[in-house]
Amino acid sequence: MVEKVDTVVIGAGVVGLAAARALARAGRDVIVLEKNGAFGEETSSRNSEVIHAGLYYKRGGMRARFCHPGKLKLYEFCRAYHVKFENCQKLIVGHGDGEIAQLRAIKTLAADNGVTDLEMLSRAEAQALEPAIECAAALLSPSTGIVDSHGLMLALLGDLEDAGGALALGAPVESGRVGDGGVTLDVGGDGAMRLDASLVVNCAGLWADRVAQSIDGVPKETIPALQYGKGQYFSYTGAAPFERLVYPAPGHDSLGAHYTRDLGGQVRLGPDITYVASNTDYDVDPSRRDGFVKSVKRFWPSLDTEKLQPGYAGIRPKTAGSGEEGDFIIHGRKAHGLASYIGLYGIESPGLTSCLAIADYVVDLTA
């Protein structure tokens, strides 16, 4: 039996839930299909929970386009829906002339992307804010924060359901085909079914390219081959030494092993990055601790290494390889010629921050 539905969103991470909510509030009947037994079990729950200011992203790119307005929308949403967050600020630290020049370049790029509140600080000014910090100079980001990512997804889901949408768990998309009136999806799991959807929005994260490949009629040349960037975190059992987040000057592939904390004060360091073949390996390698210690002690020399323990790992769906700057890819009709399919690929950091802005863009693509 084939059930006809208006809109199917594949994937119940933070971006999928945000997109489904926005589509439902725009008047569409929406069902979200999630292959796992709960929402947000992958990238959305295995990250730093940082509300990014929008500092680092190339001019004209999708990440630059969505991060700054997404941040503003996210703070507003958290206040309106009583999602726990903290506008704790961030310091990006530099050591030596080369890294200080990097900080100045970040300030210029951020201003081009609409972020005009950054402030260069001397070593003394940085230490006046955070006495435990060591640096030659620092860049203060006043609009950076942290958020309860689980609480955020709960609020998005609740608003989706209030707008008439629904979430189906344990419902993996196994295959599909594009037809004249939409897309037919074969859905597995205990409640296996076939759905005829007028619109399918692929927000499957780490699996988005494979889901797209499984739908006959989505042009293969428009589907990027995702790569997997694994980031590992170490937890710190001592008291939080900084009120603000602390980041090093960014590297080629990541923002570096940085200091963050959650809303309960739990300190975590990371992530590092390793390109891996598997998108399901979340083991943390204890031997990477020495690398974390070496990196973090540059800005936190009093770090007690005995209090550093393996924490957790996350995997990012990336559209570029090591040493390359990737970006979000969001394909609507102009990209592939299909009115019934929207594909979101490579939605890594700052996807959490950008989720509401991305969701509004998805609605715009349906017009």
VOPAGU-2260 file (C-alpha; in pm, 1 decimal, decimal comma):
REM VOPAGU-2260
SITE   aa  ch    i         X         Y         Z
SITE  MET   A    0       0,0       0,0       0,0
SITE  VAL   A    1     127,8     348,5     -90,5
SITE  GLU   A    2      52,2     638,6     140,2
SITE  LYS   A    3      42,8     987,0     -10,1
SITE  VAL   A    4     208,0    1265,1     188,6
SITE  ASP   A    5     287,7    1626,5     115,4
SITE  THR   A    6     641,9    1670,3     250,5
SITE  VAL   A    7     900,7    1426,9     383,7
SITE  VAL   A    8    1212,4    1548,4     563,0
SITE  ILE   A    9    1477,7    1278,1     590,8
SITE  GLY   A   10    1684,5    1308,6     907,9
SITE  ALA   A   11    1594,2    1435,2    1255,3
SITE  GLY   A   12    1911,1    1617,2    1345,2
SITE  VAL   A   13    1895,4    1983,8    1437,3
SITE  VAL   A   14    1886,9    2097,8    1073,1
SITE  GLY   A   15    1622,0    1843,1     973,1
SITE  LEU   A   16    1400,9    1937,6    1266,5
SITE  ALA   A   17    1447,1    2308,8    1198,0
SITE  ALA   A   18    1364,3    2263,9     829,1
SITE  ALA   A   19    1060,0    2048,5     906,4
SITE  ARG   A   20     934,5    2304,2    1158,7
SITE  ALA   A   21     975,0    2590,5     911,5
SITE  LEU   A   22     797,2    2397,0     635,6
SITE  ALA   A   23     510,7    2303,6     868,9
SITE  ARG   A   24     474,4    2663,4     986,3
SITE  ALA   A   25     463,8    2763,6     619,0
SITE  GLY   A   26     154,3    2546,9     577,5
SITE  ARG   A   27     291,0    2215,0     455,5
SITE  ASP   A   28     199,0    1874,0     598,3
SITE  VAL   A   29     532,9    1734,4     712,8
SITE  ILE   A   30     660,3    1398,6     831,4
SITE  VAL   A   31    1021,4    1352,0     942,5
SITE  LEU   A   32    1182,1    1012,1     886,3
SITE  GLU   A   33    1469,3     921,8    1118,4
SITE  LYS   A   34    1656,8     592,5    1088,4
SITE  ASN   A   35    1772,3     593,3    1451,9
SITE  GLY   A   36    1563,0     531,9    1762,0
SITE  ALA   A   37    1582,2     895,1    1875,8
SITE  PHE   A   38    1636,9    1233,6    1718,5
SITE  GLY   A   39    1978,3    1399,8    1698,7
SITE  GLU   A   40    2188,7    1093,9    1776,4
SITE  GLU   A   41    2476,7    1172,8    1539,9
SITE  THR   A   42    2643,0    1503,5    1446,1
SITE  SER   A   43    2383,2    1715,9    1625,7
SITE  SER   A   44    2463,6    1567,1    1966,5
SITE  ARG   A   45    2838,2    1511,3    1922,0
SITE  ASN   A   46    2979,4    1861,6    1896,7
SITE  SER   A   47    3086,5    2155,1    2113,1
SITE  GLU   A   48    2734,1    2305,2    2143,7
SITE  VAL   A   49    2882,7    2642,4    2051,4
SITE  ILE   A   50    2676,8    2927,8    1910,1
SITE  HIS   A   51    2929,9    3055,4    1658,4
SITE  ALA   A   52    2959,1    3424,7    1581,6
SITE  GLY   A   53    3038,7    3378,4    1209,5
SITE  LEU   A   54    3407,4    3468,7    1199,7
SITE  TYR   A   55    3598,5    3230,6     979,1
SITE  TYR   A   56    3401,5    3153,7     664,4
SITE  LYS   A   57    3496,0    3248,0     309,5
SITE  ARG   A   58    3324,4    3547,5     158,1
SITE  GLY   A   59    3022,4    3458,0     -48,9
SITE  GLY   A   60    3001,3    3102,3      84,6
SITE  MET   A   61    2697,8    2934,3     234,3
SITE  ARG   A   62    2847,3    2909,0     582,3
SITE  ALA   A   63    2918,8    3282,7     581,4
SITE  ARG   A   64    2569,2    3346,6     447,0
SITE  PHE   A   65    2388,1    3155,0     721,0
SITE  CYS   A   66    2600,9    3169,7    1036,8
SITE  HIS   A   67    2562,8    3534,2    1142,7
SITE  PRO   A   68    2186,7    3562,6    1078,4
SITE  GLY   A   69    2143,3    3209,0    1213,5
SITE  LYS   A   70    2312,3    3312,6    1537,2
SITE  LEU   A   71    2070,0    3603,0    1581,5
SITE  LYS   A   72    1770,9    3379,6    1507,8
SITE  LEU   A   73    1899,6    3113,2    1747,2
SITE  TYR   A   74    1940,6    3351,7    2040,5
SITE  GLU   A   75    1589,8    3484,6    1974,4
SITE  PHE   A   76    1447,4    3131,8    1951,6
SITE  CYS   A   77    1615,7    3022,3    2275,0
SITE  ARG   A   78    1469,3    3318,2    2461,8
SITE  ALA   A   79    1122,3    3267,2    2318,4
SITE  TYR   A   80    1113,4    2889,6    2377,3
SITE  HIS   A   81    1305,6    2882,8    2707,4
SITE  VAL   A   82    1597,1    2680,2    2568,4
SITE  LYS   A   83    1897,1    2703,7    2798,2
SITE  PHE   A   84    2189,7    2901,0    2655,8
SITE  GLU   A   85    2464,8    3136,2    2767,2
SITE  ASN   A   86    2619,6    3423,5    2575,2
SITE  CYS   A   87    2956,9    3349,7    2734,0
SITE  GLN   A   88    3184,3    3513,2    2470,4
SITE  LYS   A   89    3504,1    3374,0    2320,2
SITE  LEU   A   90    3872,8    3460,3    2305,8
SITE  ILE   A   91    4082,4    3354,4    2006,6
SITE  VAL   A   92    4445,5    3366,1    2116,0
SITE  GLY   A   93    4762,3    3426,0    1919,8
SITE  HIS   A   94    5127,0    3357,4    1996,5
SITE  GLY   A   95    5387,1    3535,4    1786,4
SITE  ASP   A   96    5363,9    3772,9    1491,9
SITE  GLY   A   97    5223,0    3517,0    1246,9
SITE  GLU   A   98    4928,1    3423,9    1466,2
SITE  ILE   A   99    4858,8    3786,1    1559,3
SITE  ALA   A  100    4841,2    3863,3    1187,0
SITE  GLN   A  101    4593,1    3574,2    1160,1
SITE  LEU   A  102    4374,4    3731,4    1426,9
SITE  ARG   A  103    4368,9    4061,0    1238,4
SITE  ALA   A  104    4275,6    3878,1     917,3
SITE  ILE   A  105    3990,6    3700,8    1100,3
SITE  LYS   A  106    3863,2    4037,3    1226,2
SITE  THR   A  107    3860,1    4174,6     871,0
SITE  LEU   A  108    3689,8    3866,2     726,4
SITE  ALA   A  109    3430,2    3866,4    1004,2
SITE  ALA   A  110    3346,2    4231,0     934,1
SITE  ASP   A  111    3295,4    4144,3     567,5
SITE  ASN   A  112    3049,0    3877,7     683,0
SITE  GLY   A  113    2854,0    4120,7     900,5
SITE  VAL   A  114    3022,2    4055,7    1236,3
SITE  THR   A  115    3148,2    4396,1    1348,2
SITE  ASP   A  116    3178,5    4355,9    1725,2
SITE  LEU   A  117    3520,5    4188,2    1747,6
SITE  GLU   A  118    3789,5    4354,3    1957,7
SITE  MET   A  119    4167,1    4304,4    1948,5
SITE  LEU   A  120    4315,5    4270,8    2296,2
SITE  SER   A  121    4669,7    4289,7    2424,3
SITE  ARG   A  122    4812,8    4018,1    2646,0
SITE  ALA   A  123    4739,5    4230,6    2955,0
SITE  GLU   A  124    4382,8    4301,7    2843,4
SITE  ALA   A  125    4318,0    3931,7    2777,1
SITE  GLN   A  126    4458,8    3835,7    3117,6
SITE  ALA   A  127    4243,3    4100,8    3285,2
SITE  LEU   A  128    3942,2    3906,7    3151,9
SITE  GLU   A  129    4088,7    3558,2    3203,7
SITE  PRO   A  130    4383,1    3552,7    3447,7
SITE  ALA   A  131    4475,7    3190,4    3364,6
SITE  ILE   A  132    4524,5    3258,8    2993,8
SITE  GLU   A  133    4859,4    3287,8    2815,8
SITE  CYS   A  134    4892,1    3464,3    2480,6
SITE  ALA   A  135    5061,5    3750,9    2301,5
SITE  ALA   A  136    4727,2    3894,4    2188,9
SITE  ALA   A  137    4365,8    3785,1    2161,3
SITE  LEU   A  138    4052,6    3854,8    1964,3
SITE  LEU   A  139    3735,9    3893,5    2172,8
SITE  SER   A  140    3408,8    3770,1    2020,6
SITE  PRO   A  141    3123,6    3909,5    2234,7
SITE  SER   A  142    2842,1    3726,4    2051,5
SITE  THR   A  143    2972,9    3368,3    2083,0
SITE  GLY   A  144    2778,9    3143,1    2319,0
SITE  ILE   A  145    2682,3    2788,6    2415,2
SITE  VAL   A  146    2345,8    2614,8    2395,4
SITE  ASP   A  147    2172,1    2303,7    2522,4
SITE  SER   A  148    2154,9    2121,4    2187,8
SITE  HIS   A  149    1915,4    1854,0    2316,7
SITE  GLY   A  150    1684,1    2117,8    2457,9
SITE  LEU   A  151    1698,8    2304,1    2128,6
SITE  MET   A  152    1596,9    1995,4    1932,3
SITE  LEU   A  153    1316,6    1921,6    2178,6
SITE  ALA   A  154    1181,7    2272,8    2129,3
SITE  LEU   A  155    1203,3    2245,2    1748,9
SITE  LEU   A  156    1024,3    1909,7    1759,8
SITE  GLY   A  157     753,8    2045,0    1988,9
SITE  ASP   A  158     690,3    2340,0    1759,8
SITE  LEU   A  159     687,8    2108,7    1456,0
SITE  GLU   A  160     422,1    1891,9    1620,5
SITE  ASP   A  161     221,1    2197,2    1723,5
SITE  ALA   A  162     216,9    2296,3    1355,3
SITE  GLY   A  163      79,8    1952,5    1259,3
SITE  GLY   A  164     406,7    1777,6    1170,9
SITE  ALA   A  165     514,8    1434,0    1289,0
SITE  LEU   A  166     834,3    1239,2    1357,3
SITE  ALA   A  167     875,2     871,2    1266,0
SITE  LEU   A  168    1167,8     700,5    1442,3
SITE  GLY   A  169    1334,0     378,0    1329,7
SITE  ALA   A  170    1231,6     461,9     974,5
SITE  PRO   A  171    1531,4     440,4     738,7
SITE  VAL   A  172    1489,1     540,2     375,0
SITE  GLU   A  173    1607,2     239,2     173,2
SITE  SER   A  174    1539,7     355,6    -182,7
SITE  GLY   A  175    1327,4     586,4    -389,8
SITE  ARG   A  176    1244,4     713,2    -733,7
SITE  VAL   A  177    1148,2    1048,9    -879,2
SITE  GLY   A  178     818,4    1053,4   -1067,2
SITE  ASP   A  179     603,9    1309,9   -1242,2
SITE  GLY   A  180     421,6    1415,2    -927,8
SITE  GLY   A  181     696,0    1383,5    -666,9
SITE  VAL   A  182     917,9    1119,6    -510,5
SITE  THR   A  183     826,8     767,2    -398,2
SITE  LEU   A  184    1024,8     644,8     -97,6
SITE  ASP   A  185    1061,6     290,5      30,7
SITE  VAL   A  186    1097,8     310,5     407,3
SITE  GLY   A  187    1227,5      20,9     617,1
SITE  GLY   A  188    1214,9     -58,1     985,6
SITE  ASP   A  189     939,8    -227,0    1185,7
SITE  GLY   A  190     675,8     -13,3    1020,5
SITE  ALA   A  191     799,7     -54,3     663,4
SITE  MET   A  192     598,9     150,0     417,9
SITE  ARG   A  193     599,1     321,4      81,0
SITE  LEU   A  194     538,3     695,5      67,0
SITE  ASP   A  195     448,9     913,4    -230,4
SITE  ALA   A  196     570,4    1262,6    -139,6
SITE  SER   A  197     518,9    1584,8    -328,0
SITE  LEU   A  198     844,5    1711,1    -176,8
SITE  VAL   A  199    1143,9    1535,3     -21,1
SITE  VAL   A  200    1404,0    1731,0     175,7
SITE  ASN   A  201    1722,2    1532,4     237,3
SITE  CYS   A  202    1873,6    1637,9     572,1
SITE  ALA   A  203    2039,1    1302,8     639,6
SITE  GLY   A  204    2371,8    1451,0     750,3
SITE  LEU   A  205    2644,4    1187,0     743,1
SITE  TRP   A  206    2423,1     977,7     515,0
SITE  ALA   A  207    2290,8    1249,4     283,5
SITE  ASP   A  208    2497,5    1147,4     -19,0
SITE  ARG   A  209    2403,5     779,9      18,5
SITE  VAL   A  210    2035,9     866,5      57,3
SITE  ALA   A  211    2051,1    1080,1    -256,4
SITE  GLN   A  212    2227,3     802,5    -447,5
SITE  SER   A  213    1948,4     562,9    -347,8
SITE  ILE   A  214    1678,8     781,8    -507,4
SITE  ASP   A  215    1657,1     703,9    -877,8
SITE  GLY   A  216    1616,4    1024,7   -1074,5
SITE  VAL   A  217    1830,5    1256,0    -860,7
SITE  PRO   A  218    2109,2    1345,6   -1106,8
SITE  LYS   A  219    2423,1    1165,9    -991,5
SITE  GLU   A  220    2651,4    1448,0   -1098,4
SITE  THR   A  221    2481,0    1679,0    -847,5
SITE  ILE   A  222    2548,2    1452,9    -548,2
SITE  PRO   A  223    2877,8    1529,4    -370,5
SITE  ALA   A  224    3082,9    1245,0    -224,7
SITE  LEU   A  225    3101,9    1330,9     143,5
SITE  GLN   A  226    3416,8    1283,1     345,6
SITE  TYR   A  227    3422,5    1221,2     717,9
SITE  GLY   A  228    3613,3    1440,5     961,0
SITE  LYS   A  229    3633,8    1273,0    1300,1
SITE  GLY   A  230    3687,3    1498,3    1598,3
SITE  GLN   A  231    3777,0    1367,0    1942,2
SITE  TYR   A  232    3718,6    1545,3    2272,8
SITE  PHE   A  233    3885,0    1507,9    2609,8
SITE  SER   A  234    3703,9    1592,7    2933,2
SITE  TYR   A  235    3859,3    1778,1    3226,7
SITE  THR   A  236    3756,8    1678,3    3576,9
SITE  GLY   A  237    3875,4    1995,9    3748,0
SITE  ALA   A  238    3704,2    2329,6    3790,8
SITE  ALA   A  239    3649,0    2545,7    3483,6
SITE  PRO   A  240    3945,2    2786,2    3459,8
SITE  PHE   A  241    3786,7    3031,0    3213,8
SITE  GLU   A  242    3448,1    3199,4    3194,3
SITE  ARG   A  243    3480,6    3250,2    2818,9
SITE  LEU   A  244    3554,3    2993,1    2552,7
SITE  VAL   A  245    3916,5    2991,3    2438,5
SITE  TYR   A  246    4028,5    2900,5    2087,2
SITE  PRO   A  247    4373,3    2895,1    1930,8
SITE  ALA   A  248    4442,1    3053,8    1593,6
SITE  PRO   A  249    4272,0    2817,1    1344,9
SITE  GLY   A  250    4455,7    2551,3    1144,0
SITE  HIS   A  251    4400,1    2428,1     788,8
SITE  ASP   A  252    4131,8    2170,2     870,2
SITE  SER   A  253    3975,4    2284,8    1197,0
SITE  LEU   A  254    3954,1    2559,4    1454,4
SITE  GLY   A  255    4207,9    2371,5    1665,2
SITE  ALA   A  256    4178,8    2195,4    1999,7
SITE  HIS   A  257    3993,1    2455,6    2200,5
SITE  TYR   A  258    3851,3    2503,8    2546,8
SITE  THR   A  259    3474,4    2489,0    2581,5
SITE  ARG   A  260    3234,7    2406,6    2860,9
SITE  ASP   A  261    2873,5    2305,5    2878,6
SITE  LEU   A  262    2598,1    2485,9    3066,2
SITE  GLY   A  263    2669,0    2275,2    3374,2
SITE  GLY   A  264    3033,0    2385,0    3382,6
SITE  GLN   A  265    3184,1    2060,8    3249,8
SITE  VAL   A  266    3509,9    2144,3    3071,0
SITE  ARG   A  267    3597,8    1978,8    2742,5
SITE  LEU   A  268    3894,6    2017,7    2511,4
SITE  GLY   A  269    3881,2    1950,5    2140,9
SITE  PRO   A  270    3812,1    1855,0    1882,9
SITE  ASP   A  271    4112,0    1743,4    1686,2
SITE  ILE   A  272    4044,9    1619,6    1334,0
SITE  THR   A  273    4125,7    1303,3    1144,8
SITE  TYR   A  274    3981,6    1208,4     807,1
SITE  VAL   A  275    3837,9     857,9     838,5
SITE  ALA   A  276    3667,9     603,1     614,1
SITE  SER   A  277    3387,9     515,3     857,3
SITE  ASN   A  278    3103,9     743,7     963,5
SITE  THR   A  279    3010,2     523,9    1260,0
SITE  ASP   A  280    3335,6     493,9    1458,7
SITE  TYR   A  281    3297,8     707,6    1770,9
SITE  ASP   A  282    3581,5     554,8    1974,0
SITE  VAL   A  283    3821,5     799,0    2140,0
SITE  ASP   A  284    4192,5     717,2    2113,1
SITE  PRO   A  285    4356,4     780,4    2454,1
SITE  SER   A  286    4697,7     811,6    2288,0
SITE  ARG   A  287    4592,9    1144,0    2136,7
SITE  ARG   A  288    4600,3    1300,9    2482,4
SITE  ASP   A  289    4962,3    1416,7    2449,0
SITE  GLY   A  290    4872,1    1613,5    2138,1
SITE  PHE   A  291    4586,5    1780,7    2320,1
SITE  VAL   A  292    4810,9    1868,2    2613,8
SITE  LYS   A  293    5077,7    2021,8    2388,4
SITE  SER   A  294    4822,4    2230,1    2200,4
SITE  VAL   A  295    4617,0    2348,5    2496,1
SITE  LYS   A  296    4910,6    2427,1    2725,3
SITE  ARG   A  297    5008,8    2706,1    2487,8
SITE  PHE   A  298    4711,7    2910,0    2613,4
SITE  TRP   A  299    4647,2    2726,5    2943,4
SITE  PRO   A  300    4992,2    2656,2    3092,3
SITE  SER   A  301    4851,8    2551,3    3431,5
SITE  LEU   A  302    4648,8    2264,2    3278,9
SITE  ASP   A  303    4663,6    1964,6    3514,4
SITE  THR   A  304    4720,4    1678,0    3271,2
SITE  GLU   A  305    4616,4    1418,3    3529,2
SITE  LYS   A  306    4261,3    1553,5    3515,3
SITE  LEU   A  307    4232,1    1506,3    3140,0
SITE  GLN   A  308    4035,6    1198,6    3029,4
SITE  PRO   A  309    3900,0    1065,5    2697,6
SITE  GLY   A  310    3555,3    1211,9    2641,4
SITE  TYR   A  311    3357,3    1154,9    2323,4
SITE  ALA   A  312    3390,9    1184,2    1947,0
SITE  GLY   A  313    3184,9    1333,0    1668,4
SITE  ILE   A  314    3198,1    1298,4    1292,0
SITE  ARG   A  315    3135,3    1579,5    1045,7
SITE  PRO   A  316    3009,4    1534,4     690,3
SITE  LYS   A  317    3259,0    1736,7     489,0
SITE  THR   A  318    3248,5    1842,1     123,7
SITE  ALA   A  319    3626,4    1884,1      95,0
SITE  GLY   A  320    3936,4    1694,8     194,3
SITE  SER   A  321    4229,1    1774,8     420,7
SITE  GLY   A  322    4369,5    2121,8     366,8
SITE  GLU   A  323    4069,9    2235,5     160,8
SITE  GLU   A  324    3791,9    2469,1     269,7
SITE  GLY   A  325    3456,3    2304,0     222,8
SITE  ASP   A  326    3113,0    2458,3     245,6
SITE  PHE   A  327    2747,4    2373,1     284,1
SITE  ILE   A  328    2582,4    2253,5     -37,0
SITE  ILE   A  329    2207,1    2306,6     -64,8
SITE  HIS   A  330    2053,2    2201,0    -394,1
SITE  GLY   A  331    1708,0    2298,3    -510,7
SITE  ARG   A  332    1547,7    2301,2    -855,2
SITE  LYS   A  333    1810,3    2530,3   -1010,1
SITE  ALA   A  334    2085,3    2280,2    -927,2
SITE  HIS   A  335    1920,9    1957,2   -1046,2
SITE  GLY   A  336    1599,3    2047,3   -1227,7
SITE  LEU   A  337    1366,4    1875,5    -979,7
SITE  ALA   A  338    1081,3    2058,6    -810,2
SITE  SER   A  339    1022,0    1767,0    -573,5
SITE  TYR   A  340    1368,7    1728,7    -415,1
SITE  ILE   A  341    1594,4    1946,6    -202,4
SITE  GLY   A  342    1932,2    1808,3     -97,2
SITE  LEU   A  343    2144,0    1937,4     190,4
SITE  TYR   A  344    2503,2    1811,8     195,8
SITE  GLY   A  345    2804,1    1882,0     415,1
SITE  ILE   A  346    2607,9    2055,4     688,9
SITE  GLU   A  347    2882,6    2050,5     949,4
SITE  SER   A  348    2989,5    2336,0    1176,1
SITE  PRO   A  349    2833,8    2591,9    1204,2
SITE  GLY   A  350    2520,7    2392,4    1118,9
SITE  LEU   A  351    2387,8    2405,0    1475,0
SITE  THR   A  352    2420,1    2783,5    1484,6
SITE  SER   A  353    2282,2    2821,1    1131,8
SITE  CYS   A  354    1989,9    2577,4    1155,9
SITE  LEU   A  355    1708,0    2833,8    1163,4
SITE  ALA   A  356    1855,3    3040,4     880,3
SITE  ILE   A  357    1906,2    2725,1     672,6
SITE  ALA   A  358    1546,1    2626,1     743,7
SITE  ASP   A  359    1416,2    2957,8     612,5
SITE  TYR   A  360    1624,2    2911,8     298,8
SITE  VAL   A  361    1475,1    2565,7     244,2
SITE  VAL   A  362    1126,7    2719,0     260,8
SITE  ASP   A  363    1234,4    2980,8       7,6
SITE  LEU   A  364    1348,5    2703,7    -230,1
SITE  THR   A  365     997,0    2559,6    -233,6
SITE  ALA   A  366     845,3    2882,2    -371,3
